[in-house]
Amino acid sequence: MTDDLRLEYFPFLSEDYLKEMGTLDPAYKAESPTLATLKRAGTVKELVVHFSNRIIVRRGTADVSRSFAVKRAWRNFDIQLDANDRELALDMYSLGPPGLGVDAGENKAVGMWKDAPYSRFAHRQTRYVRTLSEWVVAARRSYNNDLVEGLRGLYFFAVLDLTPTHYRYRLSASYELSIAETVDLFGEVQGFGPLPGNSPWKTEADVADAAWGARHQNWQSYAAINNQLPLAGP
């Protein structure tokens, strides 16, 4: 029975799951829970800014995450920030590649409900930009790729503000999807569910300061690290 199953979402800026993901060179070193660097001969060659999150599959009060595998998809929107006022956005969000990118759901691993979504830079960051990343998550059976019927999926989003000297994250709490929306997003047809085709479903304007799942209270400085990276070519 799935009527007693539910997903719970926990975002973090104080815990670091990046090493557990195993997707980066193991020589990356954590500079903080949201910043890691790859150094060669003492010089920064790459940097990563990231947040961490965990999803728990509950049956009643029991954690049964190890019995299920994740289905997850995402998409990014960017907006330019004013170089003279980094709090001020200059335009509307623009969509990256159309559609949802699926980054989990094809492998057969189970219990992988921790994640550390990241942005990686091999060249010096010179932009003033805000990136909003939307995520939709559901569950599949451990023995195949089929969606767990009757289990509602979750939606959440992350806002990363990035300048040449500072960055900050704001992480939403989760929004539960209906079963119909979950099926539309992750079923055979794979539509957009409640997500508009060319704009974010939710943005920072929809979240009061006290209602974020987690957020940096202050801008995080990374200028000394970023300045070690080479400038991108013409």
Secondary structure, DSSP 8 states (H G I E B T S, - for coil): --TTEEEEEEEESSS--HHHH--S-TT-EEEETTEEEEEETTEEEEEEEE-EEEEEEEETTEE-GGGEEEEEEEEEEEEEEETTEEEEE-S--EE-SSS-EEEESSS---S--EE--EEEESS-----EEEEEEEEEEEEETTSS-B-TT---EEEEEEEEE-SSEEEEEE---EE--HHHHHHHHSSS---TTS-SSS-SS-GGGS-GGG-SEE-SS-EE-HHHHTTS-----
